[in-house]
Amino acid sequence: MSRRKRRTFTEEQKAAAVEYVGSKGKTVAQAARDLDLTETVLRRWVEEAQRPAAVSSVEKLSQEEREELRRLRRENQQLRLERDFLKKAAAFFARESS
């Protein structure tokens, strides 16, 4: 059996396929057969369409916000490393003094 060539779909095509599943009352498997799609990809599109918008809020960040988020995450990581180092140093000197 030969492999099918990978196809690409626009957002409009994906939305239409998801609408087809919802409006016709068909299962994902039936709709996938009708639309000549794999069941897996259609199921993923349906799940993405049902996912709340808040989940994808990171995608809606501006470039400046993304850069700030990266900077803050790096800073947070550095502060954690420094905190852990100071904890170990304090434990070391507490053992030395007793």
C-alpha positions as CSV (number, residue, x, y, z in Angstrom):
1,M,0.0,0.0,0.0
2,S,1.5,3.3,-1.0
3,R,1.6,6.3,1.3
4,R,-0.7,9.2,0.7
5,K,1.1,12.5,0.0
6,R,0.9,14.9,2.9
7,R,-1.8,17.5,2.4
8,T,-2.1,21.0,3.9
9,F,-5.4,22.6,4.8
10,T,-6.3,26.2,5.4
11,E,-8.1,27.4,8.6
12,E,-11.3,27.8,6.6
13,Q,-11.1,24.2,5.4
14,K,-10.5,23.0,9.0
15,A,-13.4,25.0,10.3
16,A,-15.7,23.7,7.6
17,A,-14.8,20.1,8.4
18,V,-15.4,20.7,12.1
19,E,-18.8,22.4,11.2
20,Y,-19.6,19.3,9.1
21,V,-19.1,17.0,12.1
22,G,-21.3,19.2,14.3
23,S,-24.1,20.1,12.0
24,K,-24.7,16.7,10.4
25,G,-24.7,14.9,13.7
26,K,-22.2,12.4,12.4
27,T,-19.4,10.8,14.3
28,V,-15.8,11.9,13.7
29,A,-15.1,8.5,12.0
30,Q,-18.1,8.9,9.6
31,A,-17.3,12.5,8.8
32,A,-13.6,11.6,8.2
33,R,-14.6,9.0,5.7
34,D,-17.0,11.3,4.0
35,L,-14.4,14.1,3.7
36,D,-11.5,11.8,2.8
37,L,-9.6,12.7,5.9
38,T,-7.9,10.7,8.6
39,E,-9.9,10.2,11.7
40,T,-7.0,11.3,13.8
41,V,-6.6,14.7,12.2
42,L,-10.3,15.4,12.2
43,R,-10.5,14.5,15.8
44,R,-7.6,16.9,16.6
45,W,-9.3,19.7,14.7
46,V,-12.6,19.1,16.6
47,E,-10.8,19.1,20.0
48,E,-8.9,22.3,19.1
49,A,-12.2,24.0,18.1
50,Q,-13.7,23.0,21.4
51,R,-10.7,24.2,23.5
52,P,-11.4,27.4,25.4
53,A,-9.8,30.5,24.1
54,A,-8.0,31.1,27.4
55,V,-5.8,28.1,26.8
56,S,-4.3,29.7,23.7
57,S,-3.7,33.1,25.3
58,V,0.0,32.7,25.0
59,E,-0.4,32.7,21.2
60,K,-2.1,36.1,21.5
61,L,0.9,37.8,23.2
62,S,2.6,40.6,21.4
63,Q,6.3,40.3,20.5
64,E,7.3,42.6,23.4
65,E,5.2,40.5,25.9
66,R,6.9,37.3,24.7
67,E,10.3,38.9,25.1
68,E,9.4,40.1,28.6
69,L,8.1,36.6,29.5
70,R,11.3,35.0,28.3
71,R,13.4,37.5,30.3
72,L,11.3,37.0,33.4
73,R,11.6,33.2,33.1
74,R,15.4,33.4,32.8
75,E,15.5,35.8,35.8
76,N,13.3,33.5,37.8
77,Q,15.6,30.5,37.0
78,Q,18.6,32.5,38.0
79,L,17.0,33.6,41.3
80,R,16.1,30.0,42.1
81,L,19.7,28.9,41.5
82,E,21.0,31.7,43.8
83,R,18.5,30.8,46.5
84,D,19.5,27.1,46.4
85,F,23.2,28.0,46.6
86,L,22.5,30.2,49.6
87,K,20.6,27.5,51.3
88,K,23.5,25.1,50.9
89,A,26.0,27.7,52.0
90,A,23.9,28.4,55.2
91,A,23.7,24.7,56.0
92,F,27.4,24.3,55.4
93,F,28.3,27.2,57.8
94,A,25.7,26.0,60.4
95,R,27.5,22.6,60.5
96,E,30.9,24.3,60.8
97,S,29.9,26.5,63.7
98,S,28.5,23.7,65.8
